[in-house]
Amino acid sequence: MTRIPPNVFGIPFGLTGLGNVWLVLARHDRVPDVIATVIFALAALTWLAALVAYGRYLATDRGALGRDLADPIASPFTALVLITPMLLAAQALHPHAESVARWVVDVLLVLVVLLGGWLTGQWIYGPIGVDQLHPGYFLPTVAGGLLAAYSAAVVGQPRLGWVLFGLGAVCWLVLGSIVLARLLVRPMLPTPLVPTLAIEVAPAAVASIAWFQLRGGGLDTVALALGGYGLLMVLAQVRLLPLFVRLPFAPSTWSFTFSWAAVATAGLLWLEELRPGGYRVWEYVVLVVVTVLVGAVALRTAMALARRQFLPVTPAGSTGGK
């Protein structure tokens, strides 16, 4: 039986992140907004395809959902089922149907918070072995909270956004310390989970994006502080390049896509605030680099799907988010 792991939802999540990069530049009349619209449509179709595939898998293995939610490796990725359509509603639907988008965002952000709370309780109840921790643990509450804050602000609910920003930021402080400590003092992650190291660059970038949206722009003290930590995490990834280039392709490779799309989006927002000499050239450089990255991963995924090599065949009842 072919197992459909929850991290397949990283595909539409990464495409949504790329769409937001194009959207930022479209809002400043640097690129046509139709490109972002096409990317968002592709992300929505991919999310729907992943949902159908995952639903069919759950129908053939009735205990699979419970195992995924309880699995210390796979469970964090289940949050992407809800986070991705929440972002799409805020970014793509809201400009065309404000009231509908607000309703969809509100429903999904409630579900994101509920799932984050349930998973937090599950992890406490677990317990979880230290070596089972990985940066994907940021997804349900850190990414979920901060992206819900951003989405709430986009649809015109800033007070709700500040509440959710607090949820995401405090969870980042707590989980960030725990996950980084595990990465520093314990053995390297198993190979299928090594791509999740790219997620370490995402919290500062996503927090910056949410902060700019809630504050309406401006490089205040918090934005500067987030930028400083984000720079450190980006530079740390340079040391990991020799490790990354040796990795085999797997569904977890999509961990690189949204993470770096978020960094690119935050970088574009900084460039628009600072406007240094030649900043428009740098905006296009950022756009091209992140588009090539996501496009290359998408092309490799299409090739693997065509060869039926994208998903592993595992025995029924097995677990693991690889």
Secondary structure, DSSP 8 states (H G I E B T S, - for coil): -B---GGGGHHHHHHHHHHHHHHHHHHTTSS-HHHHHHHHHHHHHHHHHHHHHHHHHHHHSTTHHHHHHH-TTTGGGGGHHHHHHHHHIIIIITTT-HHHHHHHHHHHHHHHHHHHHHHHHHHHHS---GGG--GGGHIIIIIHHHHHHHHHHHTT-HHHHHHHHHHHHHHHHHHHHHHHHHHHHS----GGGGGGGGGGGHHHHHHHHHHHHHHTS---HHHHHHHHHHHHHHHHHHHHHHHHTT----GGGGHHHHHHHHHHHHHHHHHHHH--TTHHHHHHHHHHHHHHHHHHHHHHHHHHHHTT-SS-B--TT-----
